[in-house]
């Protein structure tokens, strides 16, 4: 089998609306298993882009997340975002224990019990937008508030603390070279905050999610002190990131695809399936996340990945793989349901995805029903897009009705 000699530099800094990254597109077409360098970190990594290959890497025990610990791996941010004790740097069976404990907080009945409170938050925010009158910024009135409010309510984080926690979380996601010191400091401050908060909840548990995690048991097992701290921190950060940015992205995508929006308005009961297609279609982040290390030589396609090599996967590319999805670059709300990879795959599939999907269904469904004439208040080309972090989203989304 061949090993590729070509090395592609991939800054993954493309930020033009929600257009697909042309560098990623080129690699998908010309080198679906490619050797790459990135803006930060030492050496090279493999980038795997085909759906079935991504599924292999994310489920095969020959690829290890745990082996990443301590390495200066190729990445998009000046400092690594992931915490060393995070569940994201564990392999099965160690990660399975943590996932069983954490998943107790996101069972279908528990997420169902969160819906009334989430609906009340949605209604309040949209009432305020209606009172403001058109035009209004959807980011300000809904996207930036709902997910953060919901996850902080679930975690019982004091309202006065939330803006500063949000600032620190965003600092960790910045990609510019001048942001490293601020990102490292923000990471340390968040850890200190959650160490204190989780210690208090373990001593005096309440009805919140952190207390549930602190008291969760799997047989005799429970989360350790550092595990609980990091898990609470990860939940706060990831529990609002995806929903925050996707609320704006989904609304923008629907408003710029009027024929698809008309389908959804005609059949609102199709919203759950429509959201799955929107989640597949929208490239809501840039590049790649946390890599894996090959524990032995593995052949993928006609490329041999050697033991100790770093391997990145692209869920974005997998979601656009023509071998898996017919006409993958088309948004088709009538597409038959098929598993996408927006929430990851395998042992590191996002545990909190049921909460994110519930928030999106309530928010988008209520938005479309409350504002049947909703439309962009500016030309689509005038919408300003974030170019400072790993996420892709509009800074503002002016809408009218």
C-alpha positions in Angstrom: 0.0 0.0 0.0 1.1 3.6 -0.7 2.1 6.3 1.8 1.6 9.8 0.6 4.6 12.1 0.2 2.5 15.2 -0.5 1.9 17.5 2.5 -0.9 20.1 2.4 -1.0 23.1 4.6 -4.5 23.6 6.0 -5.2 26.7 8.0 -8.9 26.0 7.9 -9.6 29.8 8.2 -12.3 30.0 5.5 -15.1 32.2 6.8 -17.2 33.4 3.8 -20.8 32.9 4.9 -21.7 29.3 5.2 -20.0 28.3 2.0 -18.0 25.1 2.1 -14.3 25.5 2.7 -12.6 25.1 -0.7 -9.4 23.7 0.8 -11.4 20.9 2.4 -13.4 20.4 -0.8 -10.1 20.0 -2.7 -8.8 17.4 -0.3 -12.0 15.4 -0.4 -11.7 15.2 -4.1 -8.0 14.8 -4.7 -6.6 13.3 -1.5 -9.4 11.9 0.8 -6.6 10.6 3.1 -4.1 13.4 3.1 -1.1 14.4 5.1 -1.5 18.0 6.4 0.2 20.7 8.5 -1.9 23.2 10.4 -1.3 26.7 11.8 -0.3 25.5 15.3 1.3 22.4 16.7 4.3 20.4 15.6 4.7 18.0 12.7 2.1 16.6 10.4 -1.2 14.8 10.7 -3.3 12.7 8.5 -6.7 14.1 7.5 -9.5 11.6 6.8 -12.5 13.0 4.9 -14.7 10.1 3.5 -17.8 9.1 5.6 -16.8 5.4 5.9 -13.2 6.2 6.6 -14.2 8.7 9.3 -16.5 6.0 10.8 -13.6 3.6 10.8 -11.2 6.0 12.6 -13.8 7.0 15.2 -14.7 3.5 16.1 -11.6 1.4 15.7 -9.6 0.8 18.9 -6.3 1.1 16.8 -6.9 4.9 17.0 -6.5 6.4 20.4 -7.6 9.8 21.8 -5.9 9.1 25.1 -2.5 8.9 23.3 -2.9 12.6 22.3 -2.3 13.6 25.9 1.0 15.6 26.3 1.5 16.0 22.5 1.9 19.3 20.7 -0.4 18.0 18.0 -1.4 19.9 14.8 -4.4 22.1 15.6 -6.3 25.2 14.7 -5.9 27.2 18.0 -2.7 28.5 19.6 -3.4 26.6 22.8 -5.2 23.2 23.0 -8.8 23.7 24.0 -9.3 20.2 25.5 -8.6 19.5 29.2 -6.2 16.7 30.0 -8.8 15.0 32.2 -11.6 15.5 29.8 -13.8 12.6 28.7 -12.7 13.6 25.1 -9.2 12.3 25.8 -10.2 8.9 27.1 -10.7 5.7 25.2 -13.1 2.9 25.9 -13.5 1.3 28.3 -12.4 4.2 30.5 -14.6 6.7 28.6 -17.5 4.3 28.7 -17.7 4.5 32.5 -17.8 8.3 32.3 -20.3 8.3 29.5 -22.6 6.0 31.4 -22.5 8.4 34.4 -23.0 11.6 32.4 -25.6 10.1 30.1 -27.9 9.7 33.1 -28.4 13.5 32.9 -29.5 13.4 29.2 -32.0 10.5 29.1 -35.1 11.1 27.0 -37.3 11.5 30.1 -35.0 14.1 31.6 -34.7 16.1 28.4 -38.5 15.9 28.0 -38.8 17.4 31.5 -36.6 20.3 30.5 -38.9 21.2 27.6 -41.5 23.4 29.4 -38.8 25.6 31.0 -37.0 25.9 27.6 -40.3 26.8 25.9 -40.9 29.5 28.5 -37.4 31.0 27.8 -38.1 30.9 24.0 -41.5 32.6 24.4 -40.0 35.3 26.7 -37.2 36.0 24.3 -39.5 36.1 21.2 -41.9 38.3 23.1 -39.1 40.8 23.7 -38.2 40.6 20.0 -41.8 41.3 19.0 -42.0 44.2 21.4 -38.8 45.6 20.0 -40.3 45.5 16.5 -38.7 45.0 13.1 -36.0 45.1 12.1 -34.4 43.1 15.0 -31.2 41.3 15.4 -32.0 37.6 15.9 -28.5 37.0 17.4 -29.1 39.5 20.1 -32.7 38.5 20.8 -32.5 34.7 20.6 -29.4 33.0 19.5 -26.9 34.5 22.0 -29.4 34.1 24.9 -31.4 30.9 24.7 -28.7 28.2 24.8 -26.6 29.9 27.4 -29.6 30.7 29.6 -30.9 27.1 29.2 -27.6 25.3 30.0 -26.9 27.7 32.9 -30.4 27.1 34.3 -29.8 23.4 34.0 -26.4 23.7 35.7 -27.8 26.3 38.2 -25.1 28.8 37.4 -25.9 32.2 39.0 -27.1 34.8 36.5 -24.5 37.3 37.5 -21.7 34.9 36.6 -22.9 34.0 33.1 -21.5 36.9 31.0 -18.0 36.4 32.3 -18.1 32.7 31.8 -19.3 33.3 28.2 -16.4 35.7 27.6 -13.9 33.1 28.9 -15.4 30.3 26.8 -15.2 32.4 23.6 -11.5 33.4 24.4 -10.6 29.7 24.4 -12.0 29.2 20.9 -10.1 32.1 19.3 -7.7 31.2 16.4 -5.5 34.2 16.1 -1.8 33.9 17.1 -2.1 36.9 19.5 -4.8 35.1 21.5 -2.8 32.3 23.1 -2.1 34.0 26.4 -5.7 35.1 26.8 -6.9 31.6 25.9 -4.6 29.9 28.4 -5.7 32.4 31.1 -9.4 31.9 30.3 -9.0 28.1 30.5 -7.4 28.4 33.9 -10.0 30.8 35.2 -12.9 28.6 34.0 -11.3 25.6 35.7 -10.9 27.4 39.0 -14.5 28.6 38.8 -15.9 25.1 38.2 -13.6 23.5 40.7 -15.2 25.7 43.4 -18.7 25.3 42.1 -18.5 21.5 41.8 -17.0 21.2 45.3 -20.0 23.1 46.7 -22.5 21.0 44.8 -20.9 17.8 46.0 -21.0 19.0 49.6 -24.6 20.2 49.2 -26.3 18.7 46.2 -29.4 20.3 44.7 -31.7 19.5 41.8 -29.3 20.8 39.1 -27.3 18.9 36.5 -24.0 19.3 38.3 -25.5 17.9 41.5 -26.9 15.0 39.5 -23.4 14.3 38.1 -21.8 14.7 41.5 -24.2 12.0 43.0 -24.5 9.8 39.9 -23.4 6.2 40.5 -22.6 3.3 38.1 -22.4 0.5 40.6 -19.8 1.7 43.1 -18.3 4.1 40.5 -18.7 7.9 40.7 -17.0 10.9 39.0 -13.7 11.9 40.6 -13.1 15.5 41.8 -11.1 16.5 38.7 -13.5 14.6 36.4 -16.5 16.4 37.8 -14.8 19.8 37.5 -13.8 19.2 33.9 -17.2 17.7 32.9 -19.1 20.7 34.3 -16.8 23.0 32.4 -17.2 21.1 29.2 -21.0 21.0 29.6 -21.2 24.8 30.1 -19.0 25.4 27.0 -20.4 22.8 24.6 -23.9 22.9 26.0 -24.5 26.3 24.4 -22.0 26.6 21.6 -23.6 24.3 19.0 -27.1 25.6 19.7 -26.1 29.3 19.8 -24.4 29.2 16.4 -26.8 26.8 14.8 -29.9 28.9 15.7 -28.5 31.8 13.6 -27.1 29.5 10.9 -30.3 27.5 10.5 -32.5 30.6 10.4 -30.1 32.3 7.8 -30.1 29.1 5.7 -33.9 28.8 5.7 -34.3 32.5 4.9 -31.9 32.2 2.0 -33.5 28.9 0.7 -37.1 30.1 0.2 -38.3 27.0 -1.6 -37.1 24.8 1.3 -38.6 27.2 3.9 -41.9 27.0 2.0 -41.8 23.2 2.3 -41.3 23.5 6.1 -44.0 26.1 6.5 -46.5 23.9 4.6 -45.6 20.8 6.7 -44.4 22.0 10.1 -44.7 18.5 11.5 -41.6 17.7 9.4 -39.4 20.0 11.5 -37.5 17.2 13.3 -36.4 15.6 10.0 -35.8 19.0 8.5 -33.4 19.9 11.3 -31.4 16.8 10.8 -30.9 17.8 7.1 -30.0 21.3 8.1 -27.5 20.0 10.7 -25.9 17.8 8.0 -25.8 20.6 5.4 -24.5 23.5 7.5 -20.7 23.7 8.1 -21.1 25.3 11.5 -17.5 25.1 12.5 -14.1 25.2 10.8 -11.7 22.4 10.1 -11.2 19.6 12.6 -11.3 19.0 16.3 -9.3 16.6 18.6 -7.2 14.1 16.7 -6.3 10.5 17.4 -3.0 8.6 17.4 -2.6 5.4 15.4 -1.4 2.6 17.8 -0.3 0.4 15.0 0.0 0.6 11.2 -3.5 0.9 9.6 -4.3 1.0 5.9 -7.2 3.2 4.8 -7.9 3.1 1.1 -4.5 3.0 -0.6 -2.7 4.9 2.2 -0.9 3.3 5.1 -1.0 5.3 8.3 2.0 4.3 10.5 1.9 3.6 14.2 2.3 6.9 16.3 1.0 9.1 13.4 -1.6 11.7 14.3 -5.0 11.4 12.6 -7.6 14.0 12.2 -11.1 13.4 10.9 -13.5 15.9 9.2 -17.1 15.4 10.2 -17.9 18.4 7.8 -16.5 16.5 4.9 -18.2 13.2 5.9 -21.5 15.1 5.9 -20.9 16.1 2.3 -19.6 12.7 1.0 -21.3 11.9 -2.3 -20.8 8.2 -1.6 -23.1 8.5 1.4 -25.5 11.3 0.5 -27.1 11.9 -2.9 -26.3 15.4 -4.2 -24.7 16.3 -0.8 -24.2 19.9 -1.6 -27.9 20.5 -2.0 -30.1 21.3 1.0 -33.1 19.0 0.6 -35.6 19.0 3.5 -37.3 16.0 1.8 -34.2 14.0 2.0 -34.8 10.6 3.7 -33.4 10.6 7.3 -29.8 9.4 7.4 -27.2 9.6 10.2 -25.0 12.7 9.9 -21.8 13.4 11.9 -22.5 16.9 13.1 -22.5 15.7 16.7 -19.5 13.4 16.1 -19.4 9.6 15.9 -18.5 6.6 18.0 -17.3 6.7 21.5 -17.1 10.5 21.4 -20.5 11.3 20.0 -21.8 14.4 21.8 -23.6 13.2 25.0 -25.6 16.4 25.2 -26.9 16.3 21.6 -30.5 15.5 22.8 -30.6 18.8 24.7 -29.3 20.7 21.7 -31.8 19.2 19.3 -34.6 19.9 21.8 -33.6 23.5 22.0 -33.4 23.9 18.2 -36.7 22.3 17.6 -38.5 24.5 20.1 -36.7 27.7 19.0 -37.0 27.2 15.3 -40.5 25.9 15.4 -41.7 28.7 17.6 -39.9 31.3 15.6 -41.5 30.2 12.3 -45.0 30.0 13.8 -44.8 33.4 15.6 -43.3 35.2 12.6 -44.9 33.7 9.5 -43.5 36.6 7.3 -40.0 36.4 8.8 -37.3 37.4 6.3 -33.8 39.0 6.2 -33.8 42.7 6.8 -30.6 43.2 4.8 -29.2 41.6 1.6 -27.7 38.2 2.4 -24.3 39.5 1.2 -24.4 42.2 3.9 -24.5 39.8 6.8 -21.2 39.8 8.7 -19.6 36.5 9.6 -17.3 35.6 12.4 -13.7 35.1 11.3 -12.1 35.0 14.8 -12.8 31.5 16.1 -13.3 27.9 15.2 -17.1 28.5 14.9 -18.9 29.9 11.9 -21.9 32.1 12.6 -23.1 35.7 11.8 -22.2 38.4 14.2 -25.7 39.9 13.7 -28.7 38.5 11.8 -31.1 41.4 11.0 -34.6 40.1 10.4 -37.9 41.7 9.7 -41.5 40.5 9.5 
